[in-house]
Amino acid sequence: MVDVTGIIGNIGLQLFILLLLAFSSYLARSKKVKLHCSLMGTALFLQLLTIVFVMSPSFSALSGIQISSQLMLELWVHHIAGLLVMLLVIYINLAIRGSVKFLGEPYRLMRPVALLWFLVLLGGMHIYISLYSAL
């Protein structure tokens, strides 16, 4: 049996994270850096929670389900890109705080990483809807 409430809740949370990222991007352009950093930290924390408590168990449950090779490829691209985004966001934060040495300018990576995060979020929602719409 599929937990429809959980599916809708996760998609709603992903939309909320997407809105946090959009608003945070606006704040960065408005030079409200402290609030931008706080919202990005909140978005990262929420995303990590959903990965651990929602997405990982969902992915584990797929082992017995037949899905198309195209959707499986989309899943793997989503997971690899998502892992890359999370690692880069953590790395950028550590570099800005001075905890790690950054080769170059960490600020130059922010826009591409934010764009990739948006794409991964949208792709994940597409995957989620594709997987559970037929159930």
N, C-alpha and C positions, 0 to 999 in steps of 0.2 A: 504494500500500500504506500502511495506517495503522500508525503506530508505537504499539502498545498500551502498551508500557512507558513511553513518554513521556507518554501520556494519564494512565495510572495515577500516574506520578510527579508530574505537575502537580497532579492532584486531591489527592494526598497532601500536597504542599507547601501547597496552599491550605487544607487541613484543619489543617495545622500552624500556618499564619498565623492561622487562625480561633481555634485554641486559645491562641496567643500573645495575641491581642486579649482573649479572655475572661479569661485569667489576669492580664493587665495591668490590666483593669478591676477585677478583684478587689483587686489590689495598690493601685490608686488609692483604693478605698474603705477599705482598711486603712491608709491614710496612709503607704505605703511608696513615696514619690514618686520617689526616685532609680531604684529598680529598675523602677518603672512606665515612666519615661521611657526607660530603656535598652531595655526590651522593645518599646516602641512604635517606637523607632528601628530596632531589628532587624526588626520586622514591616514597617515602611515600606521598608527596604532590600531585604528579600526580595521584597516585592510589586513594587517597581520593577524588580528583576532579572527576575522572571517576566514582567512586561509587555514588557520589551525583548527578552528572549531566547526566550520561549515564546509569549506571546499575540499580539504583533505579527506574527510569521511565520505563526501559525495563521490570523489574520484575513486576511492577504494571500493565503493559500492558498484562501480561500473564494470568491475572485472567479469561479472556474469552476464552482462547485457551485450547484445549484438548491436554495434553501431557501424555506420559507414566508414570507409577508409578516409573519406574527405573530412568527416567530423572528427575522427581520431587524429588526423593531421592538424586540424584546427585546435584541438585540445592540447597537443604537444607544443605547437607554436605559442599558444596562449600561456601555457605553463612556463616555458623557457623565457618568453618576453616578460612575463610577470615577475619571475625570479630576478631577471636582469634589472627591472625597474626598482624592486625592493632593495637590492644590493646597491644600486647607484644612488638612491635616495639616502640610504644610511651612510654611504661613503661621502656624499656631498655634505651632509650634516656634520659628520666627523671632521671633514676638511675645513669647513667654515669655523667650527669651534676650535680648530688648531690641534685636534687630537691626532690627526694623520697628515702626512705631507702630501700635498696634491700637486701633480705635475700639470702645470698650466693654471688656468683660472676656473675655479669650480662654478662660478656664476654662468659661464658659457654653456655648461651642461644642463642647466636648469630647464630651459625651454624645451630642448629635445626630450629630456626625461619626462617632463610634464605631458608633452604630446604623446609619448609612448604610453604613459600611464592611462591617459584618456582612451587611447586605442585598445589597450588591454582590458580596461573596464568595460568598454562597449562590446568588445569581442567576447568577454566572459558572460555578459548578459545575453548575447546572441546564442552562445553555447548552452547556457542554462535553459533558455526558452526552447531551443531546438531539442534538447534532451528530454524535457519534461512536458512539452506540448502534446506529444502523442500518448502520454500515459493517462 
